[in-house]
Amino acid sequence: SPEQATALKALAQARQPVLLFGTTGSGKTEVYLKAVEELLAMDPQAQALVMVPEINLTPQLEARFTERFAQHGVVSLHSGLTPAQRLAHWLSAHLGQARIVLGTRMAVFASLPRLRLIVVDEEHDPSYKSQEGARYSARDLAILRSRLENDHADGPHTDALPRCRVLLGSATPSLESWHAAQQGRYLRLDMPQRVGGG
């Protein structure tokens, strides 16, 4: 749709984290897919991290990404994997064999040496906050990780576009993200129309 195309163009030029404020059914997932597709076409070694709040959402998203990007290597990281599966997927990401990693909040810690895009779907969801053991917000760590990736980029990058972008998507953004967008720290992109006019 025109809204999706506008969002993708703005994401490509954004110098700060992007908050994609799209109503349910507006096609946010397609924006994620296209953003990853453009990234992989531009950089033959780039990696993308796509996070979802709940483990039960991972198989649906994994099916969509695998259908479109099977040749690039798609792995998942979540608590439903066996230790052997988790290690194999982690190593695949670490070695650059998997260019797309899908997962829950634990995936924010994945070793991705060529990380260029982090997508946090349903960024408002409280499941991104770990309340046991080490307490953290995976959404906030995604923002921090992007900043660190950009700070440690090779070569001059003061005027260049960020090396690693962050895309936060939600139909009901968190107050923190909404405030950050109002303050100009995040770029807010609106997609109020449902695909197909529903």
PyMOL commands that set and color helices and strands:
alter all, ss='L'
color gray80, all
select helices_A, chain A and resi 2-13+28-42+55-72+83-94+105-109+126-128+138-151+175-182+195-197
alter helices_A, ss='H'
color red, helices_A
select strands_A, chain A and resi 18-22+47-51+74-77+100-103+115-121+129-130+136-137+165-170+187-191
alter strands_A, ss='S'
color yellow, strands_A
deselect
rebuild
show_as cartoon
